Amino acid sequence: MINTPEFQRLRRVRQLGTSFLTFHGAEHSRFSHSLGVYEITRKIISQFERRGYPDWPKEERLLALCAALLHDLGHGPFSHSIEEAFQMNHEDWTCRILVGDTCVNKVLREVDPDFPDRVASVIDKTYEKPIVINLVTSPLDADRMDYLLRDAYYTGVNYGTIDIDRILRMLRPYRDRVVVKESGMHAVEDYLMSRYQMYWQVYFHPVTRSSEIILRQIFRRAKSLYESAYSFEFMVEPLPALFEGKPTVSQYLRLDEALIQTAFLQWTLEPDELLSDLCGRFMHRRLYKYVEIDTIDLETIDGIRQAFLKAGLHPEYDLEIDFPTDLPYDEFHSGSPASNKQILLLDRHEQLREISEVSDIVRSISGIHRGRYHLYYPEDKVKKVRDKLPADVVSLLGQG
């Protein structure tokens, strides 16, 4: 399985997208993360079986392990950024790869002809046994535990250092779900706070957001040029299929970060000034500057865009308003049916309670949306036309 071309491609897809431009150690891949998720899942299942819990269906061991190993198979280059640019979903692509004419499909079919479809049903959360889905996709799953620890290590921060051994010891299979023994609540509280900190200090870092914005602008500009029949001096398959929005599985599997960065480097020489400038910014880390503000209305945004246009800038590419938000813990309120968005605690009386009913810490962060507006723009280009911009725009952008 690991030696299939589809899985080996994950060596060429970074786990944290463009974060390597902010945290120089963040060069780890989806390949290593996938192996980590497999190992955590294996530890959980082994504990269930060693302790003889009757609610764990032993016959599902192989299925759960394969789903854990292959859950990120469909990630494209720069992960979520390319998904946003082309309205794609990596889970959909994972399922297409699993059931398509691929080497990984052939390996899975050696277990059973319908085994690829069963693995895909775990990934798309339609499998008949929720406990198997829980291991791979839930608020406290093997995927999240691995990426918090791994991302914290490679970015050099301490926020994601959770007590994973304690959490794993406290997990229990119960009524077709994975739940947490109540005495493990404090380790889970720490996990949720770590996740919260990692999002705001790493995943939503404003410099990383700047590089993601430029990446999306490159894809948008290249797609627009392609649709207008622009004659690229450099073009390589399968980028045309990507721009057309209908790559085949075999074409999609040729997409990796080496190919995309090769295209970007060549596009720095393109006659189109916008595409050339954007690619140069990404490849040479000349990112957009940002200013942080508490709130902004549509009228103000439109005014800035109009001012940019009159000054000779391209507001559709030279200005981006970003408002990152995250829910530290998203749960259904007491009385709602159990769902994959809940972390359930099992008390000594064999009763289940959603964690925010018991934990003051989790209750205090549940449902919190945190975020501030960030305005991104190319500082060097704005400085050149500073005298053509209204004073209020110059002041807002910190160019006074």
C-alpha positions as CSV (number, residue, x, y, z in Angstrom):
1,M,0.0,0.0,0.0
2,I,2.7,2.5,1.1
3,N,4.7,1.8,-2.1
4,T,1.9,2.6,-4.5
5,P,2.5,5.6,-6.7
6,E,-0.6,7.3,-5.3
7,F,0.7,7.1,-1.7
8,Q,4.3,8.0,-2.6
9,R,3.0,11.2,-4.2
10,L,2.2,12.5,-0.7
11,R,5.9,12.9,-0.1
12,R,5.7,15.7,-2.6
13,V,2.8,17.5,-0.8
14,R,3.6,19.5,2.3
15,Q,1.4,19.0,5.3
16,L,1.2,22.7,6.1
17,G,0.8,24.2,2.6
18,T,2.6,27.6,2.5
19,S,3.5,27.7,6.2
20,F,7.2,26.9,5.3
21,L,7.4,30.6,4.2
22,T,6.6,31.5,7.8
23,F,8.1,28.7,9.8
24,H,11.2,27.5,8.1
25,G,11.0,24.0,9.6
26,A,7.5,23.3,8.3
27,E,8.7,21.2,5.4
28,H,7.0,17.9,6.6
29,S,4.8,16.1,4.2
30,R,1.3,14.5,4.0
31,F,3.2,11.2,3.7
32,S,4.7,11.3,7.2
33,H,1.4,12.6,8.6
34,S,-0.5,9.7,7.1
35,L,1.9,7.2,8.6
36,G,1.4,9.0,12.0
37,V,-2.4,8.8,11.8
38,Y,-2.1,5.1,10.9
39,E,0.1,4.5,14.0
40,I,-2.1,6.4,16.4
41,T,-5.1,4.4,15.1
42,R,-3.2,1.2,15.5
43,K,-2.5,2.0,19.1
44,I,-6.1,2.8,19.8
45,I,-7.4,-0.4,18.3
46,S,-4.7,-2.5,20.0
47,Q,-5.7,-1.1,23.3
48,F,-9.4,-1.8,22.6
49,E,-8.6,-5.4,21.7
50,R,-6.1,-6.0,24.5
51,R,-8.6,-4.9,27.0
52,G,-11.4,-6.9,25.4
53,Y,-14.0,-4.2,25.0
54,P,-17.1,-5.8,23.6
55,D,-18.2,-2.6,21.8
56,W,-15.3,-2.7,19.4
57,P,-16.0,-4.8,16.3
58,K,-12.7,-6.7,15.8
59,E,-13.5,-7.5,12.2
60,E,-13.2,-3.8,11.3
61,R,-9.5,-3.5,12.3
62,L,-8.1,-3.7,8.8
63,L,-10.7,-1.3,7.4
64,A,-10.0,1.3,10.1
65,L,-6.3,1.1,9.6
66,C,-6.5,1.4,5.8
67,A,-8.9,4.4,6.1
68,A,-6.5,6.0,8.6
69,L,-3.5,5.5,6.3
70,L,-5.2,6.7,3.2
71,H,-7.4,9.5,4.5
72,D,-5.3,12.2,2.9
73,L,-4.6,10.5,-0.4
74,G,-6.6,13.1,-2.3
75,H,-4.7,16.2,-1.1
76,G,-3.4,18.4,-3.9
77,P,-0.3,20.6,-3.9
78,F,-0.4,23.2,-1.1
79,S,-3.4,21.4,0.3
80,H,-6.3,23.6,1.2
81,S,-5.1,26.6,-0.8
82,I,-5.6,24.8,-4.1
83,E,-8.9,23.5,-2.9
84,E,-10.2,27.0,-2.3
85,A,-8.8,28.2,-5.7
86,F,-10.6,25.5,-7.7
87,Q,-13.5,24.6,-5.5
88,M,-12.2,21.1,-4.9
89,N,-12.5,18.8,-1.9
90,H,-9.6,16.5,-1.0
91,E,-12.0,13.9,0.5
92,D,-13.9,13.6,-2.8
93,W,-10.6,13.1,-4.6
94,T,-9.5,10.5,-2.0
95,C,-12.6,8.5,-2.7
96,R,-12.2,8.8,-6.5
97,I,-8.6,7.6,-6.2
98,L,-9.6,4.7,-3.9
99,V,-12.3,3.4,-6.3
100,G,-10.6,4.4,-9.6
101,D,-8.2,2.6,-11.9
102,T,-5.2,3.0,-9.6
103,C,-2.6,0.9,-8.0
104,V,-3.9,1.5,-4.5
105,N,-7.3,0.3,-5.7
106,K,-5.7,-2.9,-6.9
107,V,-4.0,-3.5,-3.6
108,L,-7.3,-2.9,-1.7
109,R,-9.1,-5.3,-4.0
110,E,-6.8,-8.1,-2.9
111,V,-8.6,-8.0,0.4
112,D,-12.1,-8.1,-1.2
113,P,-13.6,-6.8,-4.4
114,D,-15.7,-4.3,-2.5
115,F,-13.0,-3.3,0.0
116,P,-12.0,-0.1,-1.8
117,D,-15.7,1.1,-1.6
118,R,-15.8,0.3,2.1
119,V,-12.6,2.3,2.7
120,A,-14.1,5.2,0.7
121,S,-17.3,5.1,2.7
122,V,-15.3,5.6,5.9
123,I,-13.6,8.6,4.3
124,D,-16.9,10.2,3.1
125,K,-18.6,9.3,6.5
126,T,-21.3,7.1,5.1
127,Y,-20.0,3.7,6.5
128,E,-22.6,1.8,8.4
129,K,-20.6,1.6,11.7
130,P,-19.9,5.1,13.1
131,I,-17.3,3.9,15.5
132,V,-14.9,3.2,12.5
133,I,-15.6,6.8,11.2
134,N,-15.0,8.1,14.7
135,L,-11.4,6.9,14.7
136,V,-10.5,8.9,11.6
137,T,-13.0,11.8,11.6
138,S,-14.2,13.3,14.9
139,P,-13.3,16.2,17.2
140,L,-10.9,13.9,18.9
141,D,-9.6,11.6,16.2
142,A,-6.2,10.2,15.2
143,D,-5.9,12.7,12.4
144,R,-6.1,15.8,14.7
145,M,-3.9,14.3,17.4
146,D,-1.2,13.6,14.9
147,Y,-1.2,16.9,13.1
148,L,-1.2,18.9,16.3
149,L,1.9,17.1,17.6
150,R,3.6,17.0,14.2
151,D,2.9,20.5,13.2
152,A,4.0,21.9,16.6
153,Y,7.3,20.0,16.4
154,Y,8.2,21.1,12.8
155,T,7.1,24.7,13.3
156,G,9.0,24.9,16.6
157,V,6.1,26.0,18.8
158,N,4.9,24.5,22.1
159,Y,1.2,24.9,21.7
160,G,0.5,21.5,20.3
161,T,2.3,19.4,22.9
162,I,-0.6,17.4,24.1
163,D,-0.5,14.5,26.5
164,I,-1.4,12.0,23.8
165,D,-0.5,8.9,25.9
166,R,-3.0,9.9,28.5
167,I,-5.7,10.6,25.9
168,L,-5.2,7.3,24.2
169,R,-5.4,5.4,27.5
170,M,-8.7,7.1,28.3
171,L,-10.5,6.3,25.0
172,R,-13.2,3.7,25.1
173,P,-15.5,2.1,22.5
174,Y,-19.0,2.5,23.7
175,R,-22.4,2.2,21.8
176,D,-20.8,2.4,18.4
177,R,-18.8,5.5,19.3
178,V,-15.3,6.3,20.6
179,V,-15.8,8.1,23.9
180,V,-13.5,9.4,26.7
181,K,-13.4,8.1,30.2
182,E,-14.4,11.0,32.5
183,S,-11.1,10.9,34.4
184,G,-9.4,11.8,31.1
185,M,-11.3,15.1,30.8
186,H,-8.4,17.4,31.8
187,A,-6.1,15.9,29.1
188,V,-8.9,16.6,26.5
189,E,-9.3,20.1,27.8
190,D,-5.6,20.6,27.2
191,Y,-5.9,19.1,23.7
192,L,-8.8,21.5,22.8
193,M,-6.8,24.5,24.1
194,S,-3.8,23.4,22.2
195,R,-5.8,23.1,19.0
196,Y,-7.2,26.7,19.6
197,Q,-3.6,28.1,20.1
198,M,-2.3,26.2,17.0
199,Y,-4.9,27.7,14.8
200,W,-4.2,31.3,15.8
201,Q,-0.5,31.1,16.2
202,V,0.3,28.7,13.3
203,Y,-2.5,27.9,10.9
204,F,-3.9,31.4,10.8
205,H,-0.6,33.2,11.1
206,P,-1.0,36.4,9.0
207,V,2.2,35.9,7.1
208,T,1.0,32.4,6.1
209,R,-2.3,33.9,5.1
210,S,-0.4,36.4,2.9
211,S,1.4,33.6,1.1
212,E,-1.9,31.7,0.7
213,I,-3.6,34.8,-0.8
214,I,-0.8,35.2,-3.3
215,L,-1.0,31.5,-4.2
216,R,-4.8,31.8,-4.8
217,Q,-4.2,35.0,-6.9
218,I,-1.7,33.1,-9.1
219,F,-4.2,30.3,-9.8
220,R,-7.0,32.8,-10.4
221,R,-4.9,34.8,-12.8
222,A,-3.5,31.8,-14.7
223,K,-7.0,30.4,-15.0
224,S,-8.4,33.7,-16.3
225,L,-5.6,34.0,-18.9
226,Y,-6.2,30.4,-20.0
227,E,-9.9,31.0,-20.4
228,S,-9.2,34.1,-22.5
229,A,-7.0,32.1,-24.9
230,Y,-3.8,33.7,-23.7
231,S,-0.7,32.0,-25.2
232,F,1.5,30.9,-22.3
233,E,5.2,30.7,-23.0
234,F,5.2,27.7,-20.5
235,M,2.4,25.3,-20.0
236,V,2.5,21.7,-18.8
237,E,0.0,19.0,-18.4
238,P,-2.2,18.6,-16.4
239,L,-2.7,22.3,-15.7
240,P,-5.1,22.9,-18.6
241,A,-7.4,20.2,-17.2
242,L,-7.2,21.8,-13.8
243,F,-8.1,25.2,-15.3
244,E,-11.0,23.6,-17.1
245,G,-12.2,22.1,-13.8
246,K,-12.4,18.5,-15.0
247,P,-9.1,16.7,-14.4
248,T,-9.2,12.9,-14.5
249,V,-7.9,10.8,-11.6
250,S,-4.7,10.1,-13.6
251,Q,-4.2,13.8,-14.4
252,Y,-4.9,14.9,-10.8
253,L,-2.3,12.4,-9.5
254,R,0.3,14.2,-11.5
255,L,-0.3,17.4,-9.5
256,D,2.3,17.9,-6.8
257,E,4.2,20.8,-5.4
258,A,7.3,20.2,-7.6
259,L,5.2,20.6,-10.7
260,I,3.4,23.7,-9.5
261,Q,6.5,25.4,-8.3
262,T,8.2,24.7,-11.7
263,A,5.3,26.3,-13.4
264,F,5.5,29.3,-11.1
265,L,9.2,29.8,-11.7
266,Q,8.7,29.7,-15.4
267,W,5.7,32.1,-15.2
268,T,8.0,34.7,-13.6
269,L,9.1,35.2,-17.2
270,E,5.6,35.5,-18.7
271,P,4.7,38.6,-20.6
272,D,1.6,39.1,-18.5
273,E,2.8,41.5,-15.8
274,L,0.3,40.4,-13.2
275,L,1.1,36.7,-13.4
276,S,4.8,37.3,-13.6
277,D,4.7,39.6,-10.5
278,L,2.5,37.3,-8.4
279,C,4.7,34.3,-9.2
280,G,7.9,36.2,-8.4
281,R,6.4,37.3,-5.1
282,F,5.5,33.7,-4.1
283,M,8.8,32.1,-5.3
284,H,11.0,34.8,-3.8
285,R,8.9,35.4,-0.7
286,R,8.0,39.0,-1.4
287,L,4.7,38.8,0.3
288,Y,1.9,41.3,0.7
289,K,2.0,43.6,3.7
290,Y,-1.0,43.5,6.0
291,V,-2.8,45.8,8.4
292,E,-5.1,44.6,11.1
293,I,-8.3,46.4,11.9
294,D,-11.3,45.6,14.2
295,T,-14.1,46.1,11.7
296,I,-14.7,47.3,8.1
297,D,-17.8,47.8,6.1
298,L,-18.5,47.1,2.4
299,E,-18.7,50.8,1.6
300,T,-15.1,51.3,2.9
301,I,-13.9,48.3,1.0
302,D,-15.4,49.5,-2.2
303,G,-13.9,52.9,-1.6
304,I,-10.4,51.4,-1.3
305,R,-10.9,49.4,-4.4
306,Q,-12.0,52.4,-6.4
307,A,-9.0,54.4,-5.1
308,F,-6.7,51.6,-6.1
309,L,-8.2,51.5,-9.6
310,K,-7.9,55.2,-10.1
311,A,-4.2,55.1,-9.0
312,G,-3.4,52.5,-11.6
313,L,-3.4,49.4,-9.4
314,H,-5.4,46.2,-9.9
315,P,-7.8,46.0,-6.9
316,E,-8.9,42.5,-7.8
317,Y,-5.3,41.3,-7.3
318,D,-3.6,44.1,-5.3
319,L,-6.1,44.1,-2.4
320,E,-7.5,41.3,-0.3
321,I,-9.6,41.5,2.9
322,D,-9.2,38.4,5.1
323,F,-11.2,37.4,8.1
324,P,-10.0,34.1,9.5
325,T,-12.3,32.4,12.1
326,D,-12.2,29.2,14.0
327,L,-14.4,27.4,16.5
328,P,-12.3,26.0,19.3
329,Y,-14.9,23.4,20.0
330,D,-18.1,23.1,18.0
331,E,-20.7,21.0,19.7
332,F,-24.5,20.5,19.7
333,H,-26.2,21.7,22.9
334,S,-27.4,19.4,25.6
335,G,-30.4,17.3,24.5
336,S,-29.3,17.1,20.9
337,P,-28.6,13.7,19.4
338,A,-25.1,12.5,19.5
339,S,-23.0,13.5,16.5
340,N,-19.5,13.4,15.2
341,K,-19.0,17.0,16.4
342,Q,-19.3,16.0,20.0
343,I,-16.7,14.7,22.5
344,L,-18.6,12.5,24.9
345,L,-17.4,11.6,28.4
346,L,-18.3,8.2,30.0
347,D,-18.7,8.5,33.8
348,R,-18.4,5.6,36.4
349,H,-22.2,5.0,36.1
350,E,-21.9,4.2,32.3
351,Q,-23.6,7.5,31.5
352,L,-22.6,9.7,28.6
353,R,-22.3,13.5,28.8
354,E,-21.1,16.0,26.3
355,I,-17.8,17.5,27.5
356,S,-19.0,21.1,27.7
357,E,-21.7,20.0,30.2
358,V,-18.9,18.9,32.6
359,S,-15.9,21.1,31.8
360,D,-16.0,24.8,32.7
361,I,-13.0,25.3,30.4
362,V,-14.6,23.7,27.4
363,R,-17.9,25.5,28.1
364,S,-16.1,28.8,28.1
365,I,-14.6,28.3,24.6
366,S,-17.5,26.5,23.0
367,G,-18.9,28.3,20.0
368,I,-16.4,31.2,20.2
369,H,-15.7,32.8,16.8
370,R,-12.5,34.8,17.0
371,G,-11.2,36.9,14.2
372,R,-10.0,40.3,13.1
373,Y,-10.0,41.8,9.6
374,H,-6.7,41.9,7.8
375,L,-6.1,44.0,4.7
376,Y,-3.4,42.7,2.4
377,Y,-1.7,44.6,-0.3
378,P,1.7,44.9,-2.2
379,E,3.5,47.6,-0.2
380,D,6.0,48.3,-3.0
381,K,3.4,48.9,-5.6
382,V,1.3,51.1,-3.3
383,K,4.3,53.2,-2.4
384,K,4.8,54.0,-6.0
385,V,1.3,55.5,-6.4
386,R,1.0,56.9,-2.8
387,D,0.5,60.4,-4.1
388,K,-2.5,59.3,-6.1
389,L,-4.3,57.8,-3.2
390,P,-6.7,59.6,-0.9
391,A,-5.3,60.5,2.5
392,D,-7.7,58.3,4.4
393,V,-6.7,55.3,2.3
394,V,-3.0,56.0,2.8
395,S,-3.6,56.3,6.6
396,L,-5.6,53.1,6.8
397,L,-2.9,51.2,5.0
398,G,-0.2,52.6,7.2
399,Q,1.5,54.5,4.4
400,G,1.3,57.9,6.1
